[in-house]
């Protein structure tokens, strides 16, 4: 219900929840009742009623104000939500109306028929006991501060999260558990639901509008502590008393918001943790280079888990297949003989196989099939991408172009120059041809929602699928006890993506894929097909030697002025022709180079050069001061988009 007003007049700055409001300044409205900060209101904007929240009281303005139309008879947003909203708007510059959308549902429930959530005694009877490493981790983690939980695949990070949530709820404080994707959120939800019952709430985009509104309402009005589970947007849940924030699989790029506001969940979680004086856990088997570096330089605890939660297990073996050696491919041009043999063994034992291919690496790249040489940019040390329309190799970061396409390898003088890679659909056809009668399922972004690994996990777990084929979604945290064979068809694929994060992504993906058969269930076999079988990256991933990989990668980042040593800003324009896009980019660069304290790279065509009939060009701005990049954003003309702290430069 909406409350009535009396005759006293007050004035308030209000944030409206609508993408039709593009200013970064709050609107001022009048009210005949005194309101609290965070009060939820209904106001008129361009003759339409929109929801909003009070950010602060202000003096009577010189201009005429509209009255607040209605006040929702509901608990105000907590103070930390108000403070967080202001921080997001400044740190990831965005229109106020879009930032407000993160904190309010599309429709604010006026009345709710939801039953009151009651505190219950946690059901810990099914919980396995903490092992010594897990106990030590819980003991190290105090009541506030940031902790990097570096736990190898299968070491029981989720068990540690549950123990910390038990501790938080016992102190009457709520917990937020983040997972990078909805499929994994559902799995986490079931794990926590078994322990905490109705005190667990899911919030994610896969819910209906009504379900999301109800979840938001429960968070806002609950008098008992809750456990909220969801992807990055769960950080904006209006919980009253937060004691624990967990960002699981913190390295995952899904934590970066691609639309305005371009926030990164780790940064938002860190700020929310400080505002609420709560514990922040950054959990990963393969922490990002940035997270590991920041933990080291800021003396934050790095807690390592190396013991398998299920105890010692049979040793899984890894076999490396050189893609240049055709003796390995007598049956198929795609699947090596050792991989086919391992898959047949799994099938005969009624066990499962997983075939992984990173389809993102389908760009046209130039490499030697004989020795593994690849064409790299001399400025950025990134793969050059072949553009057949102009017969040119280009760097999509700095704009370097090479018009002479090598037909002979400069390293081994072979003419075996390769330009293409295979996709998951082609792999599916090949596997069906070799393994007739096997139950095969492909999982990638082309799948319908109902056929995603998240929704079909129970069927896969039950053994209804013999061979799984897919991309990254298969690598993320799913526990498959019957999985005994893993094949990585082209381990180098991610390396060929022309981006500074390609080595890091390759290490993470290979480690995560191999982790599917290293979880303490039974002996498994991994077959890795690669053009560079002696690479340090491959060896460190197989050996799970994160520190060796980190030391090499951090030196590269420093040399080429990349994060964490420099902050990045990606600027993109779209035009009807590539010529007009290039001209606009050159014009903006000419203005930007006049600014001090920044380095401007490019312009260059975007990795996805043509979208919806428009041509995209981009500029990359670097600086050791992030504030300098915020100043650059203010100089951007209309027709440009920006992404500060981009997850990649593609």
N, C-alpha and C positions, 0 to 999 in steps of 0.2 A: 504494500500500500504506500501511497505518497502522503507525506505529512503536510499539514496546513501551516501557514506562516502568520506571524503577528505583524504589528505595524512598525517595528524597528528596522532600520536599513543598514545592511553590512555589504561589503564588497570583497569579492574573492577572485583570485586567478584560478582558472579552470583549464585542465587539459581535456580536450575533446577526443573521443575515440572514433576517428574517421579518416580515411586516406584522402578525403576531399579538402582537408585543411593542411596546407603546405608550408605554413610559417613555422619558425622555431620558437616563436613567442607565445605565451599563454594568452587566452582571452579573459577579459574581465566581465563578470556578471554581478548583479545585485541580488541580495537576499533579505527577507524580512525576519529570518531567524539566524542566530549565530551558529556557524557550522564548524565542525572539527576538520583539521587537515586530513585528507584521505576520504572525506565524505563522498559518497557516490550520488551523482546528480544527473538530471536530465535537462538539457539546455537547447535553445534554438540556434541553429547555424544555417544561414541561407534558407530560411523558412522550413527547415526540417529539424525534427527533434533527434538529438544524438546523445548517447551516454557520455559521461565524463567523470572526472574526480577533481576535488579541490586540492590545489597544490599549496596554497597559502592565502592568508587574509591580506588585503591591501587597502590603501587609502582611496577615498572617492576620486575617481578619475575626472579629467576635464571634459571628456566626451560623454555622451549619453550612453547608458548601458542597458542591456536587456536583462530582465529578471531571470533568475534560475527557475525553470518551469516546475521542477519537482525534486524532492529529496527522497532517495530510496531508504526505506525503513530497514536498514541492514548495517551490519558492522562496517565501519570505515576501513579502508586499506591500512595495513600496518605501516608504521613510520619508515621501516627499512625499505618497503616497496616504493614509497615516495622518493626516498633518497636514491634508490637504485635507478628509478626512472630518469631522474635528473642526470645521473652519471652516464647512463646509456646515451642520452641525447647529446651530451658533450663529447664523450669518448668516441662514439660512432655517429658523427653528425648526420641527423635525419630530421625530416619534418616531425613536428610534435604529434600530429594526429596519428602517424604511423608508429611512433614509439608507444603511444598510449594503447594501441591495439595489442601490444605484447602483454599488458597488465589487466585488461578487461575483456570479457567475452563479448561476442557480437550483440548479445542480448543479456542484460542483467536480470537474473531471476527476481521477481517482485516478492513472490511467496514460494516456499518450497515445501513439498510434501515428503521430503526425505526424512527418514527416521533419524533421531539424534544418535550420533556415534558414541558408543560407550567404551570406556577403557576396559580391556580384558587382559587376563594373565596370558603372556605369550606361551605358545605351544612349542616347547623346546625338546620334546621327547624324541623327535626324529632327527635332531641336529647331531651330526658327528662331532666328537670331541675335537677341540683345537689341538693341532700338533704343536711341537715346541716352537717352530718358527712363527706360526700364527699367534700363539700366546705372546711371544716376544713383540710381535708387531702391535698387538692390541695394547700391551703395556707401554710401548714407546709413545703411542698416540695419546696426547693429552686432550684437555677440554677445548682447546682452540689452537689455531695455527694451521699451516699448510704442510702436508706430508705426501711425498711421492712414493707410492706403493709399486715397486718394480717386481712384479710376480710373474714368473714364467707360466706358460700355458699349463693348466692342470694343477697348479699349486694351491688353489682354493682361495682366490681373492674374494669371491662372493661370500664365503664363510666368514671372512674377516669383516666384510661390510655388515653382515647380519649381526655379528657380535657387537659392533660399534653402534648399530641401530638399537639393539637391546639396551645398551648403556645409555643412549640418548633418551629413549622413551622412559626409562626408569627415572631419569632426572626431569621428567615432564617436558621434554624438548622434542621437537619434530625432526624428521630427516627427509632429505631430498636425494634420491638415487637416480643418477642420469645414465642412460644407455644411448649409444649413437643412433640406433634405428628402432623402429616400432617392433620388428620381429624379436629383437633381443629384449626390448622392454617387456613384452608379453611373457617371455621366459623368466625374467627377473621378478615380474609381478607374481607369478605362480609360486616362485621360491619364497618370497616374503609373505605372501598371503597365507601360506601354510603355517607360518610362525605367528603372524600378527593379526590374522583374521580381518575384520572389517576396518581396522585402523590403517589398512593399506589402500591407497587411492591411485588409480592410473589416470594420467593426463597425456593425450597424444592426438595427433591429427587424424588417426584412423577411427576415432570415435565420432558419433553423430554430434551435431551442434548441441542437442539437448543433453547428451552425455557429458560433453565438455563443460557445459554450463553447470550441471549438477556437481561435477568434480570440483570446479572452481568454487562453487557455493559452499561445499563441504569444507574446503580448505579455509575459507574466510570465516566461517561461523563455528567451527569445531572448538569445543572447550577441552578436548583431550588431544594429546600429541598424535601426529599422524606420520605415516611413511608415504611419501609421494614418489611415484616411479614414472619416468617418461623420458623422452628425448630432450633436446636443449631447451625447449619452451617451458619445461616444468620448473625451470629456475624462477619463473615469474609468478609461481603459485603464491597466493596471498596467505601463507602460513604465519601464525602469530609468533611462535617461539621456536626458532630454528637452532638446532644444536649440532647437526651433521649434514654435510654436503659431500656426496661422492660423485666423481666424474669417472665412470668406468670406461675402459678403452679410450682413454683421454687423447691418444694420438690420432683418433679417427677424424678424417676431414668432414664428416657429417656434422660435426659440432660447429662448423662455420656456417652462418646464415648467408645465403647467396643473394637474398633480396634485402632492401632497406628494412631496418637498420642492419648493417653488415657486421653484426656482433659475433664474437667468438666465445663459445660457452665457457671456456676456461677462464677468460678474463672477467666475464660476468660473475662466475662462481666465486672467483677470488674476491671481488668487491663485495658480494653478498655475504661472504664469510666474515669479512672485516666489519661490515655493518651490524652483523648479528653476533659477533664474537663467537663464532662456531668453528668446528673442525672441518677442514677441507681435505679430502683424499683424492689424489690424482692417481688412478690405477691403470696400469698397462703392462703387458708383457714386453712391449717394444715402445718405450716412451719416445716422444718426439725429441729431436735435437734441442729445440728451444726449451722444453720443459726440463730436460736433464741439465742443460747449461744453467738455467735460472736457479734450479735447486742447488747446484754446486756453488755458484757465486754468491747466493743469498744464504748459504749455510742452512738450507732447509733439510730436514731428515730425509734420506733416501733409504727406504726399508725394502730389503730384498727377500723374496720368497723363492727358494730353489727346490725345496722338497715337494714331490708330488703328494697331493692331498690324500690319494688312495694308497700311498705307500709305494715301495719299490715295485717296478713292473718289468716285464720282459723287454729286452733291448730292441728297439726298432732299428732297422737298417736303412741306410740311404745309398742309392746308387746314382751316380752322375753319368748322363749320356751326352756325348759330344754330338751336337746336331750337324757338325761338319763331316762326321764319319758315317757314310751311307751304309756301312756294314751293319749298323744297328737297325736299319729300316728295310728289312727284307719282306715284311708282310704289309706294312703300311708306310706311306710317306709322312704321316702325322704322328702315329703312335709307334714308339720304338719297340723292338722285340722284348727287351726286359720288362717294359711296362705292360705289354700284352700278356706276358707270362704271369706277372704278379696278379693282374686282374683275373685271369683264368683260375689261378689258385684260390683267390677270394671267392669267386663264384662257386667253385666246387665245394668250398667249405661253408657255403651259405652265409658269406660275409660280404661286406660292401666295399666299393671302390669310389674314389672321388677324383674327377679329372678337372683340373683348374687351368683356366686361361684368362688372363687379364685383357678383356676386350677393349679397354681404353687405349691400348697400344696398337690400334689399327691404322695409325697415320702412315703415310708413304715415306719410309725412311730408307736411307742408303747405307747398306752395310755389306761386308764381304762374307759370303757363305763359307768361304774356305778357311779364313783365319780369324774372323770376328771383328775385323777393323770396321769402324763406323765414322761417318762424316760428322765432325764436330765444329761448332762455332769457335773461332780463335779468341773471341772476347769473353764468352760466357761458359765455355766448356760444356755446352748443351748440344744435343743432336740437332742437326739441320734437317728440315722437313722438305721433301720434294714436292714441287708444284708443277704438275704435268702441263697445265694450261700455258705456262710461260717457260717451261723447261728450265727451272731455276731451283736452287737450294736456298732456303731462307732460315734465319734465326728468328723465332717469334718473340724474343725478348728484346734484343738490341737492334734488329733490323738488318744485320749483316746478310748480304746476298752473294751467291756464287753462281755464275752463269755457265761455268764449265762443269758439266756433270761427269764424274769419273766413270769410265767404262772398264778401266783396269785398276785393280786395288793398288794403292801406293805403298802398301805394306808388304804384300807377298806376290804382287804382279799377276794375281789370278784374275780371270774375267768373270768370276762367279759373284757378280754384284746383285744383291737382292733388294727388291723394292716393296714387297708386300708381306702381310701376315694373315693368318686365318682367324675366323670368328667362331663363336660357340655353336652356331647352327651347322657350320661345316663339320665341326667336331662330332656333333650329334649324329650326322649322317654316316660318318666313318665308323663310329662306335657301333651303331645299329647294324652295319654291314658285317662287322667282325664278330659281334656277340649277338647272334640271332636268338631270339627268345628271352633274352635278359630284360628285366624291367628297368628301363632307363628314364631318367628325368633330368631335364635341363632347367637350371635356375639362373636367371639374370634379370636385368631391368626390363626386358621385353615381356616377362611373365605377367599374367593377370594377377591382381591382388590375391585372389583365392588360391593361386598356384605358387605363391611365394614360399620360401623355405620356412618363414615364420609360421604360416598357416598350415603347412604340410609337415612340420617338424615331428609331430606325433606319429604320422604315417611312416616317415623315414626312420624314426626311432624304433618302430615296431618291425622294421625289416621289409616293408612293402616296396622298397626301391632297392635295386641291386647296384646300379651305377648312377652316381650323381655327376652332372656336368654343369659347370657354372663359373661365374666370375666372383667378385669380391664378397658378395653376400654369403657365400659358403664358408668364408674364412673366419667369420666373426662369432666366436664364443660358443657355437653349438657343440654339445657333447654327443658324439655318436659312438657308442660302445662297440658296435659291430663293424666299424670302419677299420679295415686292415691294409688297404692300398691307397696311396695318394700319388697322383701323377701331375707334375707341373710341366706343361707342354713346352712353354717358352719362358724360361726363368728370366730372360733378359728383357722381356717385352716392356716392362715398366721403365727400365733404364732408357728406352728409346723415346720416351715421352719428353719433349723438349722443355723441361722445367727443372728448376733448381732443386725441387723436392723429389726428383725421380729416384735417386739412390736411396733416400730414406724410405720412400714408398716401397721400393723393391725389397729392401731388407725386412720391412714390416710384413709385407705380404708373404714372402717366402717363409718367414718365421711362423706366421699365423697358420699358413697352410700345413706346414710340417707339424704344427701343434695339434692338428686334428687326430694324429695317430700317436701322440706322445702324452696321453692323459692317464696312463696307468691301468688300461683295460687289458690289452693283450699285445703280443708282438705284431709289428706292422712293417710294411715296406713302402719307402718313398722313392720314386724315380723322378729325377730332375733332368729335364732336357734343356741344354744350354749351348750357345755358341762360344761361351767363354768358361770352360770348366775349371780353369785355374784362378778365377777371379777372387780377390780378397772378400768382396761383398758376399759372394756365394758361400765361401768357407765360414765366414763369421756367422752367417744366418744358420747354417747347418749345425755349427758348434754352439749356437746360442751365445756367442761371445759379443754381447752388446757393447761392452766397453771398447774393444778393439775397433769396432765399426764407428763408434762415436768419436774416438780420437782422430780417425782419418777424416770423417765428415766435418767435424767442427773446424779443422784446419782449412778445408776447402771453403767453408762458409766465410771464414775470416778473410781469406785471400780474395774472394770475389765480391766482398762487401754485401753480404746477405744476412738475413736473420740468423741468430739473435743479435748480431752486431749492428745491423742496420734495420730500420723500420721501412716498410714498403707501402706504396700507394699505386694502384693500377687505375689508369684513366682510359676510358674507351669511348669512341664515337662511332656512330652508324650513319652512313650516307648512301645515296642511290648508286653511286659509282665508286670504284676503288680509287680513282683519281681525286674525286672530291673529298673522300675520307682521308687520303694521304695529305692533301693540301690543308685540311682542317687540323690534322695532327701536327704538321710542320709549323703552322701558324701558332698553335698553342705552345709548342715547345719553345719557339722563339721568345715567347713571353715568360715562360717558366725559368729559362736559363738566366734570367736577370735576377732571380731570387737567390739570396745567399743561404748557405748551409744545406743545400740539396744537390743531388746528382740526378740528371735526367737521362734516361736510356730510351732509345728508340727515336722516332716512331717506327712501328713495325705492324704488319698485318696481324690480327689476332689469330690464335691457333685455329679457332672456328671462324674462318675468314668471312663467310657469307651466311647470314641468318635471316630468314623471312624476306629474302630478296634484297637485303641491305648488306653493304660491305663494312666490315669492322676493322678499325685500326686502333692501336693502343700505345700508350706511353707509360713507362714505369719510372716512378720517382722514388729515390732512396734518400735516407737521412739518418744520422745518428740521433737526431731529436725528433720524436714523434710529433711534437707540437708544431714543428716546421711543416709537417705534412698536413696538419689540420689547417694551417694558414693557406696552404696551396689549394685545399678544397674550396675555400672562399673565393678563389680566383677563377674557378672553372666556369666557362660560359655555358649557356643553355645548349642542349643537344649532346651533352657529355654525361656519362655516368662514372661513378668512382667506387672503388672498393679498397678500404684501408685495412691493413693487415690481411691481405688476400691469402687464402690457403694454397694457391698456386698462381702462376703467371700465364696460364693458358688462355 
